[in-house]
Amino acid sequence: MNIKKTKILFFLFAAFLIYSCSERDPIKPAEDTLLFEMPGLVDSAVVYGCYSQTIRYFVPDTLMLNNYSKVKIDFDGYANSDGTITFVYLKTESSQNIEVYRVENISGINRLHSFEANKPDNTTTVEVRLYINPPICGQNEFKYNRVRDLRIYGVK
């Protein structure tokens, strides 16, 4: 192979590498719009003994979902005890407490959560409910169920 053909092949290979490594936006099948965000600790149900507790966090914004077909919710869950449940409810003026998500115990809660739900109405509010009732506990033991970094999106 002569030098000229080698240079041409080298430049073609270099051009291919540059093109394949360039930044291009991936194709998004659905368009998500951030409607609400609460970074950091959203809420926490904490007990120091053998009793149950339920904490309710109401998203302070009413979601206007006229332009969306679904709601997508992301959050990070933390728990250090079984006997814990995290619920997510959508509420409208005509129907209360539509349970759209439920996860239980340490193995289910300790992870990132992301799910979609059909919108119940054009005007909707969101409630995150944290329940804890430790099955094994002692005096002054610190048990918790927490939600962090809540994000709510409208999905077209």
DSSP file with accessible surface (Angstrom, degrees, kcal/mol):
  #  RESIDUE AA STRUCTURE BP1 BP2  ACC     N-H-->O    O-->H-N    N-H-->O    O-->H-N    TCO  KAPPA ALPHA  PHI   PSI    X-CA   Y-CA   Z-CA
    1    1 A M              0   0  170      0, 0.0     2,-0.1     0, 0.0     0, 0.0   0.000 360.0 360.0 360.0 135.7    0.0    0.0    0.0
    2    2 A N     >  -     0   0   88      1,-0.1     4,-1.8     4,-0.0     5,-0.1  -0.346 360.0-104.6 -87.2 173.0    1.4    3.4   -0.9
    3    3 A I  H  > S+     0   0  122      1,-0.2     4,-2.4     2,-0.2     5,-0.2   0.866 116.2  56.3 -64.3 -38.6    1.6    6.4    1.4
    4    4 A K  H  > S+     0   0  158      1,-0.2     4,-2.2     2,-0.2    -1,-0.2   0.926 109.1  45.3 -63.9 -45.8   -1.2    8.3   -0.3
    5    5 A K  H  > S+     0   0  128      1,-0.2     4,-2.5     2,-0.2    -1,-0.2   0.884 111.6  53.8 -65.9 -36.4   -3.7    5.5    0.3
    6    6 A T  H  X S+     0   0   72     -4,-1.8     4,-2.4     2,-0.2    -2,-0.2   0.923 109.1  48.0 -64.0 -42.7   -2.5    5.1    3.8
    7    7 A K  H  X S+     0   0  124     -4,-2.4     4,-2.7     2,-0.2     5,-0.2   0.916 111.4  50.4 -64.4 -42.0   -3.1    8.9    4.5
    8    8 A I  H  X S+     0   0   96     -4,-2.2     4,-2.5     1,-0.2     5,-0.2   0.940 112.4  46.3 -63.6 -45.7   -6.6    8.7    3.0
    9    9 A L  H  X S+     0   0   91     -4,-2.5     4,-2.5     1,-0.2    -1,-0.2   0.902 111.7  52.4 -61.8 -40.4   -7.5    5.7    5.1
   10   10 A F  H  X S+     0   0  131     -4,-2.4     4,-2.7    -5,-0.2    -2,-0.2   0.941 111.2  45.9 -60.9 -47.1   -6.1    7.4    8.2
   11   11 A F  H  X S+     0   0  136     -4,-2.7     4,-2.6     2,-0.2    -2,-0.2   0.896 112.5  50.6 -66.7 -37.2   -8.2   10.6    7.6
   12   12 A L  H  X S+     0   0  109     -4,-2.5     4,-2.3    -5,-0.2    -1,-0.2   0.932 112.5  46.8 -64.4 -43.1  -11.4    8.5    6.9
   13   13 A F  H  X S+     0   0  123     -4,-2.5     4,-2.4    -5,-0.2    -2,-0.2   0.924 113.1  48.7 -64.0 -43.9  -10.8    6.6   10.1
   14   14 A A  H  X S+     0   0   29     -4,-2.7     4,-2.5     2,-0.2     5,-0.2   0.914 111.0  50.4 -63.0 -41.6  -10.1    9.8   12.1
   15   15 A A  H  X S+     0   0   57     -4,-2.6     4,-2.6     1,-0.2     5,-0.2   0.915 109.8  51.1 -63.4 -41.1  -13.3   11.4   10.6
   16   16 A F  H  X S+     0   0  132     -4,-2.3     4,-2.6     1,-0.2    -2,-0.2   0.929 111.2  47.8 -61.1 -45.1  -15.3    8.4   11.6
   17   17 A L  H  X S+     0   0   76     -4,-2.4     4,-1.6     2,-0.2    -2,-0.2   0.924 112.3  48.5 -62.9 -43.9  -14.0    8.5   15.2
   18   18 A I  H  X S+     0   0  127     -4,-2.5     4,-0.5     2,-0.2    -2,-0.2   0.938 114.3  46.2 -63.4 -44.5  -14.7   12.2   15.5
   19   19 A Y  H >< S+     0   0  147     -4,-2.6     3,-0.9     1,-0.2    -2,-0.2   0.933 113.1  48.5 -64.7 -43.8  -18.2   11.9   14.2
   20   20 A S  H 3< S+     0   0   49     -4,-2.6    -1,-0.2     1,-0.2    -2,-0.2   0.780 114.5  45.9 -71.9 -22.7  -19.1    8.9   16.3
   21   21 A C  H 3< S+     0   0  102     -4,-1.6    -1,-0.2    -5,-0.2    -2,-0.2   0.419  87.8 113.5 -98.0   0.2  -17.8   10.5   19.5
   22   22 A S  S << S-     0   0   51     -3,-0.9     2,-0.6    -4,-0.5    -3,-0.0  -0.317  78.0 -99.8 -71.4 158.6  -19.5   13.9   18.9
   23   23 A E        +     0   0  197     -2,-0.0     2,-0.4     2,-0.0    -1,-0.1  -0.681  50.0 166.6 -83.4 120.5  -22.2   15.0   21.3
   24   24 A R        -     0   0  145     -2,-0.6     0, 0.0    -3,-0.0     0, 0.0  -0.987  39.6-110.1-130.9 143.4  -25.6   14.4   19.8
   25   25 A D        -     0   0  157     -2,-0.4     2,-0.1     1,-0.1     3,-0.0  -0.544  35.9-122.4 -71.4 131.8  -29.0   14.5   21.6
   26   26 A P        -     0   0  108      0, 0.0     2,-0.4     0, 0.0    -1,-0.1  -0.383  33.4 -97.4 -69.2 156.3  -30.5   11.1   22.0
   27   27 A I        -     0   0  166     -2,-0.1     0, 0.0     1,-0.0     0, 0.0  -0.595  36.6-151.8 -76.7 123.3  -34.0   10.7   20.6
   28   28 A K        -     0   0  133     -2,-0.4     3,-0.0     1,-0.1    -1,-0.0  -0.881   6.7-159.6 -98.4 122.5  -36.6   11.1   23.3
   29   29 A P  S    S+     0   0  138      0, 0.0     2,-0.3     0, 0.0    -1,-0.1   0.852  79.1  27.9 -70.4 -32.9  -39.8    9.1   22.7
   30   30 A A  S    S-     0   0   36      2,-0.0     2,-0.7   125,-0.0   125,-0.0  -0.957  80.0-124.8-128.8 149.2  -41.8   11.3   25.1
   31   31 A E        -     0   0  116     -2,-0.3   125,-1.5   125,-0.1     2,-0.4  -0.824  26.5-164.7 -97.4 115.3  -41.5   14.8   26.1
   32   32 A D  E     -A  155   0A  37     -2,-0.7     2,-0.5   123,-0.2   123,-0.2  -0.842   2.0-163.3-100.5 136.0  -41.3   15.2   29.9
   33   33 A T  E     -A  154   0A  46    121,-2.4   121,-2.8    -2,-0.4     2,-0.4  -0.978  23.0-123.4-120.2 125.6  -41.7   18.6   31.5
   34   34 A L  E     +A  153   0A  77     -2,-0.5   119,-0.3   119,-0.2     3,-0.1  -0.523  35.0 169.3 -68.8 121.5  -40.6   19.2   35.1
   35   35 A L  E     +     0   0A  49    117,-3.2     2,-0.3    -2,-0.4   118,-0.2   0.697  64.3   8.2-103.6 -30.2  -43.7   20.5   37.1
   36   36 A F  E     -A  152   0A  18    116,-1.7   116,-2.8    27,-0.0    -1,-0.4  -0.980  58.4-175.8-154.4 143.2  -42.3   20.3   40.7
   37   37 A E  E     -A  151   0A  99     -2,-0.3   114,-0.2   114,-0.2   112,-0.0  -0.990   8.6-179.9-144.8 133.4  -39.0   19.6   42.4
   38   38 A M  E     -A  150   0A  62    112,-3.0   112,-1.7    -2,-0.3   111,-0.2  -0.862  19.8-161.2-128.9  94.0  -38.1   19.3   46.0
   39   39 A P  E     +     0   0A  88      0, 0.0     2,-0.1     0, 0.0    -2,-0.0  -0.408  56.3  11.2 -74.7 154.6  -34.3   18.6   46.3
   40   40 A G  E    S+     0   0A  20     -2,-0.1   109,-2.6     2,-0.0   110,-0.3  -0.356 119.1   2.1  79.9-159.2  -33.0   17.2   49.5
   41   41 A L  E     +A  148   0A  81    107,-0.2   107,-0.2     1,-0.2     3,-0.1  -0.440  54.2 179.4 -67.6 124.1  -35.1   15.7   52.3
   42   42 A V  E     -     0   0A  11    105,-2.7     2,-0.3     1,-0.4   106,-0.2   0.903  64.1 -38.9 -87.5 -54.6  -38.8   15.8   51.5
   43   43 A D  E     -A  147   0A  49    104,-1.3   104,-2.1    14,-0.1    -1,-0.4  -0.974  51.6-150.3-166.8 166.4  -40.1   14.2   54.7
   44   44 A S  E     -A  146   0A  20     -2,-0.3     2,-0.6   102,-0.2   102,-0.2  -0.989   9.5-149.1-149.9 131.0  -39.3   11.5   57.2
   45   45 A A  E     -A  145   0A   0    100,-2.8   100,-1.8    -2,-0.3     2,-0.4  -0.919  30.7-179.7 -98.4 121.4  -41.3    9.2   59.5
   46   46 A V  E     -A  144   0A  32     -2,-0.6     2,-0.3    98,-0.2    98,-0.2  -0.980  11.9-179.8-128.9 135.8  -39.1    8.5   62.6
   47   47 A V  E     -A  143   0A   0     96,-2.5    96,-2.6    -2,-0.4     6,-0.0  -0.967  18.3-163.9-131.7 151.0  -39.8    6.4   65.7
   48   48 A Y  S    S+     0   0  121     -2,-0.3    92,-1.4    94,-0.2    93,-0.5   0.056  76.0  12.1-116.7  20.6  -37.7    5.7   68.8
   49   49 A G  S    S-     0   0    5     91,-0.2     2,-1.2     2,-0.2    90,-0.1  -0.857 105.4 -47.5-166.6-157.1  -39.6    2.7   70.1
   50   50 A a  S    S+     0   0   86     -2,-0.2     2,-0.3    87,-0.1    87,-0.1  -0.607  91.4  95.5 -98.9  72.8  -42.2    0.1   69.3
   51   51 A Y        -     0   0  117     -2,-1.2     2,-0.2     2,-0.0    -2,-0.2  -0.970  67.5-109.4-151.2 165.3  -45.0    2.2   67.9
   52   52 A S        -     0   0   63     -2,-0.3     2,-0.3    81,-0.2    81,-0.2  -0.645  26.9-175.0-100.0 157.7  -46.3    3.2   64.4
   53   53 A Q  E     -D  132   0B  63     79,-2.3    79,-2.2    -2,-0.2     2,-0.4  -0.986  10.1-160.9-150.6 142.2  -46.3    6.6   62.8
   54   54 A T  E     -D  131   0B  55     -2,-0.3     2,-0.4    77,-0.2    77,-0.2  -0.995   7.9-169.8-124.5 129.8  -47.6    8.0   59.5
   55   55 A I  E     -D  130   0B  35     75,-2.8    75,-3.0    -2,-0.4     2,-0.5  -0.967   6.6-156.7-118.0 136.0  -46.3   11.2   58.0
   56   56 A R  E     -D  129   0B 124     -2,-0.4     2,-0.6    73,-0.2    73,-0.2  -0.959   4.3-167.0-116.0 126.7  -48.1   12.9   55.0
   57   57 A Y  E     -D  128   0B  34     71,-3.2    71,-2.9    -2,-0.5     2,-0.6  -0.965   7.5-161.6-110.8 118.8  -46.2   15.3   52.7
   58   58 A F  E     -D  127   0B 106     -2,-0.6    69,-0.2    69,-0.2    -2,-0.0  -0.887  23.8-123.0-100.2 121.7  -48.5   17.3   50.4
   59   59 A V        -     0   0    7     67,-2.6    67,-0.3    -2,-0.6   -21,-0.0  -0.475  21.1-140.3 -60.5 125.9  -46.9   18.8   47.4
   60   60 A P  S    S+     0   0   93      0, 0.0     2,-0.4     0, 0.0    -1,-0.2   0.696  77.7  76.4 -70.3 -16.2  -47.6   22.5   47.8
   61   61 A D  S    S-     0   0   80     65,-0.1     2,-0.5     0, 0.0    65,-0.4  -0.757  77.2-133.5 -97.0 138.6  -48.3   23.1   44.1
   62   62 A T        -     0   0   76     -2,-0.4     2,-0.5    63,-0.1    63,-0.2  -0.775  29.7-127.6 -83.2 129.0  -51.5   22.0   42.3
   63   63 A L  E     -G  124   0C   5     61,-3.2    61,-2.3    -2,-0.5     2,-0.8  -0.682  12.5-152.8 -84.0 127.3  -50.5   20.3   39.1
   64   64 A M  E     +G  123   0C 107     -2,-0.5     3,-0.3    59,-0.2    59,-0.2  -0.887  20.5 172.6 -98.4 107.5  -52.1   21.7   36.0
   65   65 A L    >   +     0   0    0     57,-3.6     3,-1.8    -2,-0.8    58,-0.1   0.062  33.6 122.2-109.3  23.5  -52.1   18.6   33.6
   66   66 A N  T 3  S+     0   0   94     56,-0.4    -1,-0.2     1,-0.3    57,-0.1   0.860  82.0  41.6 -53.7 -40.2  -54.2   19.9   30.7
   67   67 A N  T 3  S+     0   0  122     -3,-0.3     2,-0.3    55,-0.1    -1,-0.3   0.270 107.6  74.9 -94.4  10.1  -51.4   19.3   28.2
   68   68 A Y    <   -     0   0   31     -3,-1.8    88,-0.3    88,-0.1     3,-0.1  -0.921  53.6-162.3-127.7 152.4  -50.2   16.0   29.6
   69   69 A S  S    S+     0   0   60     86,-2.4    50,-1.6    -2,-0.3     2,-0.3   0.667  79.5  22.1-100.8 -22.6  -51.5   12.4   29.5
   70   70 A K  E     -CB 118 155A  73     85,-1.9    85,-2.6    48,-0.2     2,-0.4  -0.920  64.8-131.0-140.2 166.8  -49.5   11.1   32.4
   71   71 A V  E     -CB 117 154A   1     46,-3.0    46,-2.6    -2,-0.3     2,-0.5  -0.968  17.9-158.8-117.6 133.4  -47.6   12.1   35.5
   72   72 A K  E     -CB 116 153A  46     81,-2.5    81,-3.2    -2,-0.4     2,-0.4  -0.964   9.5-168.6-113.5 131.6  -44.0   10.8   36.1
   73   73 A I  E     -CB 115 152A   0     42,-2.6    42,-2.0    -2,-0.5     2,-0.4  -0.980   5.7-176.7-125.5 131.0  -42.7   10.8   39.6
   74   74 A D  E     +CB 114 151A  17     77,-2.7    77,-2.6    -2,-0.4     2,-0.3  -0.972  14.5 149.4-122.7 140.1  -39.1   10.2   40.7
   75   75 A F  E     -C  113   0A   1     38,-2.1    38,-3.4    -2,-0.4     2,-0.5  -0.977  40.4-119.4-159.7 165.3  -37.8   10.0   44.3
   76   76 A D  E     -CB 112 148A  25     72,-2.9    72,-2.7    -2,-0.3     2,-0.3  -0.935  30.3-153.5-110.2 128.4  -35.0    8.4   46.4
   77   77 A G  E     -CB 111 147A   0     34,-2.5    34,-0.5    -2,-0.5     2,-0.3  -0.817  13.2-178.3-108.4 145.4  -36.2    6.2   49.2
   78   78 A Y  E     + B   0 146A  82     68,-2.3    68,-3.6    -2,-0.3     2,-0.3  -0.997   9.6 158.1-139.9 134.3  -34.4    5.3   52.5
   79   79 A A  E     - B   0 145A   2     -2,-0.3    66,-0.2    66,-0.2    31,-0.1  -0.986  25.0-166.9-150.8 149.0  -35.5    3.0   55.3
   80   80 A N  S    S+     0   0   53     64,-1.6     2,-0.3    -2,-0.3    65,-0.1   0.125  74.2  51.0-121.3  20.6  -33.7    1.2   58.1
   81   81 A S  S    S-     0   0    6     63,-0.4     3,-0.2    62,-0.0    24,-0.1  -0.994  74.2-122.8-152.6 145.6  -36.5   -1.1   59.2
   82   82 A D  S    S+     0   0   75     -2,-0.3    51,-0.2     1,-0.2    54,-0.2  -0.320  91.5  67.0 -73.5 173.9  -39.0   -3.5   57.8
   83   83 A G  S    S+     0   0   22      1,-0.3    50,-1.8    51,-0.2     2,-0.4   0.715  79.1 125.4  80.9  19.3  -42.6   -2.5   58.6
   84   84 A T  E     -E  132   0B   0     -3,-0.2    21,-2.9    48,-0.2     2,-0.4  -0.884  36.4-177.7-113.5 145.0  -42.2    0.5   56.4
   85   85 A I  E     -EF 131 104B  21     46,-2.1    46,-2.8    -2,-0.4     2,-0.5  -0.996  11.8-160.1-140.3 136.2  -44.4    1.6   53.5
   86   86 A T  E     -EF 130 103B   0     17,-2.6    17,-2.0    -2,-0.4     2,-0.3  -0.984  17.2-174.8-115.3 125.0  -44.1    4.5   51.1
   87   87 A F  E     -EF 129 102B  21     42,-2.7    42,-2.3    -2,-0.5     2,-0.4  -0.884  14.3-158.0-114.6 151.6  -47.3    5.5   49.2
   88   88 A V  E     -EF 128 101B   0     13,-2.3    12,-2.6    -2,-0.3    13,-1.3  -0.999  15.7-172.8-128.4 128.1  -47.9    8.0   46.5
   89   89 A Y  E     -EF 127  99B  21     38,-2.9    38,-2.5    -2,-0.4     2,-0.4  -0.934  15.6-151.3-119.5 143.6  -51.5    9.3   46.0
   90   90 A L  E     -EF 126  98B   1      8,-2.3     8,-2.5    -2,-0.4     2,-0.4  -0.927  20.4-165.3-107.1 139.8  -53.0   11.6   43.3
   91   91 A K  E     +E  125   0B  26     34,-2.7    34,-2.5    -2,-0.4     2,-0.3  -0.964  11.4 177.6-129.8 143.4  -56.0   13.6   44.4
   92   92 A T        -     0   0    9      3,-2.9    32,-0.1    -2,-0.4     5,-0.1  -0.789  46.0-100.4-128.8 176.9  -58.6   15.6   42.5
   93   93 A E  S    S+     0   0  179     30,-0.4     3,-0.1    -2,-0.3    31,-0.1   0.859 123.0  39.6 -67.7 -32.2  -61.7   17.5   43.5
   94   94 A S  S    S+     0   0  106      1,-0.2     2,-0.4    -3,-0.0    -1,-0.2   0.691 122.5  34.8 -92.8 -19.9  -64.0   14.6   42.6
   95   95 A S        -     0   0   41      3,-0.0    -3,-2.9     0, 0.0     2,-0.3  -0.995  68.2-154.7-139.3 134.3  -61.8   11.7   43.9
   96   96 A Q        +     0   0  117     -2,-0.4    -5,-0.1    -5,-0.2    -3,-0.1  -0.788  65.6   7.1-106.9 148.2  -59.6   11.5   46.9
   97   97 A N        -     0   0   70     -2,-0.3     2,-0.9     1,-0.2    -1,-0.2   0.914  60.1-178.1  54.6  60.9  -56.6    9.2   47.5
   98   98 A I  E     -F   90   0B  60     -8,-2.5    -8,-2.3    -3,-0.2     2,-0.5  -0.811  24.7-139.3 -86.4 106.7  -56.0    7.4   44.2
   99   99 A E  E     +F   89   0B  90     -2,-0.9   -10,-0.2   -10,-0.2     3,-0.1  -0.586  34.5 164.3 -73.1 119.1  -53.1    5.2   45.1
  100  100 A V  E     +     0   0B  40    -12,-2.6     2,-0.3    -2,-0.5   -11,-0.2   0.530  63.8  23.3-111.3 -10.9  -50.6    5.2   42.2
  101  101 A Y  E     +F   88   0B  38    -13,-1.3   -13,-2.3    14,-0.0     2,-0.3  -0.975  55.2 172.8-157.8 141.4  -47.6    3.7   43.9
  102  102 A R  E     +F   87   0B 113     -2,-0.3     2,-0.3   -15,-0.2   -15,-0.2  -0.964   3.5 174.7-150.7 131.9  -46.8    1.6   46.9
  103  103 A V  E     -F   86   0B  15    -17,-2.0   -17,-2.6    -2,-0.3     2,-0.3  -0.995  13.7-155.7-140.4 142.2  -43.5    0.1   48.1
  104  104 A E  E  >  -F   85   0B  84     -2,-0.3     4,-0.8   -19,-0.2   -19,-0.2  -0.905  39.4  -4.5-126.1 150.9  -42.7   -1.8   51.3
  105  105 A N  H >> S-     0   0   51    -21,-2.9     4,-2.6    -2,-0.3     3,-0.6   0.350  88.6 -63.4  63.4 169.1  -39.8   -2.7   53.6
  106  106 A I  H 3> S+     0   0   58      1,-0.2     4,-2.3     2,-0.2    -1,-0.1   0.908 129.8  54.2 -55.7 -47.0  -36.1   -2.0   53.4
  107  107 A S  H 34 S+     0   0  111      1,-0.2    -1,-0.2     2,-0.2    -2,-0.2   0.821 117.1  36.9 -64.0 -29.7  -35.5   -4.1   50.2
  108  108 A G  H << S+     0   0   16     -4,-0.8    -1,-0.2    -3,-0.6    -2,-0.2   0.830 120.1  44.4 -88.9 -33.2  -38.2   -2.2   48.3
  109  109 A I  H  < S+     0   0    0     -4,-2.6     2,-2.3    -5,-0.2   -32,-0.4   0.879  89.4  83.6 -83.4 -37.8  -37.7    1.3   49.6
  110  110 A N  S  < S+     0   0   71     -4,-2.3     2,-0.3    -5,-0.3   -32,-0.2  -0.379  84.5  59.5 -75.6  76.8  -33.9    1.6   49.6
  111  111 A R  E    S-C   77   0A 120     -2,-2.3   -34,-2.5   -34,-0.5     2,-0.4  -0.970  94.3 -68.9-174.7 176.1  -33.4    2.7   46.0
  112  112 A L  E     -C   76   0A 119     -2,-0.3     2,-0.4   -36,-0.2   -36,-0.2  -0.687  48.1-154.4 -80.8 136.4  -34.3    5.2   43.3
  113  113 A H  E     +C   75   0A   3    -38,-3.4   -38,-2.1    -2,-0.4     2,-0.3  -0.935  19.8 167.7-116.1 137.7  -37.9    5.1   42.3
  114  114 A S  E     +C   74   0A  72     -2,-0.4     2,-0.3   -40,-0.2   -40,-0.2  -0.951  11.9 150.6-148.6 125.4  -39.4    6.2   39.0
  115  115 A F  E     -C   73   0A  26    -42,-2.0   -42,-2.6    -2,-0.3     2,-0.3  -0.976  31.3-134.9-151.3 161.7  -42.9    5.5   37.8
  116  116 A E  E     -C   72   0A  94     -2,-0.3     2,-0.3   -44,-0.2   -44,-0.2  -0.916  17.8-174.5-119.0 148.9  -45.6    6.9   35.6
  117  117 A A  E     -C   71   0A  15    -46,-2.6   -46,-3.0    -2,-0.3     2,-0.1  -0.991  32.2-105.5-139.9 146.4  -49.3    7.1   36.3
  118  118 A N  E     -C   70   0A 118     -2,-0.3   -48,-0.2   -48,-0.2   -49,-0.1  -0.467  45.2-106.9 -66.0 142.0  -52.3    8.2   34.2
  119  119 A K        -     0   0   55    -50,-1.6    -1,-0.1     1,-0.1     3,-0.1  -0.498  22.0-155.3 -72.1 134.7  -53.6   11.6   35.2
  120  120 A P  S    S-     0   0   50      0, 0.0     2,-0.3     0, 0.0    -1,-0.1   0.774  72.8 -13.6 -80.3 -24.7  -56.9   11.4   37.0
  121  121 A D  S    S-     0   0   68    -30,-0.1   -56,-0.1     1,-0.0     3,-0.1  -0.963  71.6 -97.8-164.7 169.8  -57.9   14.9   36.1
  122  122 A N  S    S+     0   0   64     -2,-0.3   -57,-3.6     1,-0.2     2,-0.5   0.779 115.4  49.2 -71.4 -26.1  -56.5   18.2   34.7
  123  123 A T  E    S+G   64   0C  50    -59,-0.2   -30,-0.4   -58,-0.1     2,-0.3  -0.961  78.6 160.4-116.6 115.9  -56.1   19.6   38.2
  124  124 A T  E     -G   63   0C   1    -61,-2.3   -61,-3.2    -2,-0.5     2,-0.3  -0.974  26.5-155.9-138.8 146.2  -54.3   17.2   40.5
  125  125 A T  E     - E   0  91B  46    -34,-2.5   -34,-2.7    -2,-0.3     2,-0.4  -0.850  17.1-137.1-116.9 160.4  -52.4   17.3   43.8
  126  126 A V  E     - E   0  90B   1    -65,-0.4   -67,-2.6    -2,-0.3     2,-0.4  -0.946  13.7-170.3-122.1 137.1  -49.9   14.8   45.0
  127  127 A E  E     -DE  58  89B   0    -38,-2.5   -38,-2.9    -2,-0.4     2,-0.5  -0.993   7.2-160.9-124.9 132.6  -49.4   13.3   48.5
  128  128 A V  E     -DE  57  88B   1    -71,-2.9   -71,-3.2    -2,-0.4     2,-0.5  -0.969  14.5-164.0-108.7 123.8  -46.5   11.2   49.6
  129  129 A R  E     -DE  56  87B  36    -42,-2.3   -42,-2.7    -2,-0.5     2,-0.5  -0.940   5.0-163.6-115.8 128.1  -47.3    9.1   52.7
  130  130 A L  E     -DE  55  86B   1    -75,-3.0   -75,-2.8    -2,-0.5     2,-0.4  -0.943   9.4-176.1-113.2 124.5  -44.6    7.5   54.9
  131  131 A Y  E     +DE  54  85B  63    -46,-2.8   -46,-2.1    -2,-0.5     2,-0.4  -0.942   3.9 178.1-121.1 140.8  -45.6    4.8   57.3
  132  132 A I  E     +DE  53  84B   0    -79,-2.2   -79,-2.3    -2,-0.4   -48,-0.2  -0.992  16.6 156.6-143.7 135.0  -43.4    3.0   59.8
  133  133 A N        -     0   0   68    -50,-1.8   -81,-0.2    -2,-0.4   -83,-0.1  -0.628  35.1-143.6-151.3  84.9  -44.2    0.3   62.4
  134  134 A P        -     0   0    7      0, 0.0   -51,-0.2     0, 0.0     3,-0.1  -0.289   6.5-157.5 -60.4 128.2  -41.0   -1.6   63.2
  135  135 A P  S    S+     0   0   91      0, 0.0     2,-0.5     0, 0.0   -52,-0.1   0.796  87.1  37.7 -74.6 -27.0  -41.6   -5.4   63.8
  136  136 A I  S    S+     0   0  135    -54,-0.2     2,-0.3     2,-0.0   -54,-0.1  -0.987  82.5 138.4-125.2 120.6  -38.4   -5.6   65.8
  137  137 A a        -     0   0   31     -2,-0.5     2,-0.3    -3,-0.1   -87,-0.1  -0.987  29.5-158.3-157.7 161.6  -37.5   -2.8   68.0
  138  138 A G    >   -     0   0   21     -2,-0.3     3,-1.6   -89,-0.1     2,-0.1  -0.837  47.0 -62.4-135.1 174.7  -36.2   -1.8   71.4
  139  139 A Q  T 3  S+     0   0  160     -2,-0.3   -90,-0.2     1,-0.3    -1,-0.0  -0.378 119.1   3.3 -62.1 132.4  -36.3    1.2   73.7
  140  140 A N  T 3  S+     0   0  127    -92,-1.4     2,-0.3     1,-0.2    -1,-0.3   0.681  88.2 149.9  64.3  22.3  -34.6    4.3   72.1
  141  141 A E    <   -     0   0   78     -3,-1.6     2,-0.8   -93,-0.5    -1,-0.2  -0.692  45.4-131.2 -81.6 140.0  -33.9    2.6   68.7
  142  142 A F        +     0   0   81     -2,-0.3     2,-0.4   -94,-0.1   -94,-0.2  -0.815  33.8 170.7 -96.6 107.8  -33.9    5.0   65.8
  143  143 A K  E     +A   47   0A  37    -96,-2.6   -96,-2.5    -2,-0.8     2,-0.3  -0.947   7.4 174.6-118.9 141.6  -36.0    3.7   62.9
  144  144 A Y  E     -A   46   0A  49     -2,-0.4   -64,-1.6   -98,-0.2   -63,-0.4  -0.958  30.6-160.0-146.9 162.2  -37.0    5.7   59.9
  145  145 A N  E     +AB  45  79A   0   -100,-1.8  -100,-2.8    -2,-0.3     2,-0.3  -0.957  31.8 179.1-139.4 119.1  -38.6    5.9   56.5
  146  146 A R  E     -AB  44  78A  71    -68,-3.6   -68,-2.3    -2,-0.3     2,-0.4  -0.922  23.8-157.0-129.7 153.5  -37.5    8.8   54.3
  147  147 A V  E     +AB  43  77A   0   -104,-2.1  -105,-2.7    -2,-0.3  -104,-1.3  -0.993  19.8 178.8-126.5 133.0  -38.1   10.3   50.9
  148  148 A R  E     +AB  41  76A  85    -72,-2.7   -72,-2.9    -2,-0.4  -107,-0.2  -0.928  53.5  16.9-129.1 157.5  -35.5   12.6   49.2
  149  149 A D  E    S-     0   0A  47   -109,-2.6     2,-0.4    -2,-0.3    -1,-0.2   0.919  70.4-166.4  51.9  63.1  -35.2   14.4   45.9
  150  150 A L  E     +A   38   0A   0   -112,-1.7  -112,-3.0  -110,-0.3     2,-0.4  -0.634   9.7 178.3 -83.5 130.0  -38.8   14.4   44.7
  151  151 A R  E     -AB  37  74A  63    -77,-2.6   -77,-2.7    -2,-0.4     2,-0.4  -1.000  10.2-165.8-133.2 136.7  -39.4   15.3   41.1
  152  152 A I  E     -AB  36  73A   0   -116,-2.8  -117,-3.2    -2,-0.4  -116,-1.7  -0.986  10.5-173.5-124.5 129.5  -42.8   15.4   39.3
  153  153 A Y  E     -AB  34  72A  44    -81,-3.2   -81,-2.5    -2,-0.4     2,-0.4  -0.882  22.9-132.2-120.7 150.5  -43.0   15.6   35.5
  154  154 A G  E     -AB  33  71A   0   -121,-2.8  -121,-2.4    -2,-0.3     2,-0.5  -0.865  24.5-155.8 -94.5 133.9  -45.8   16.0   33.0
  155  155 A V  E      AB  32  70A   5    -85,-2.6   -86,-2.4    -2,-0.4   -85,-1.9  -0.956 360.0 360.0-115.9 127.0  -45.6   13.4   30.1
  156  156 A K              0   0  121   -125,-1.5   -88,-0.1    -2,-0.5  -125,-0.1  -0.348 360.0 360.0 -78.3 360.0  -47.2   14.2   26.8
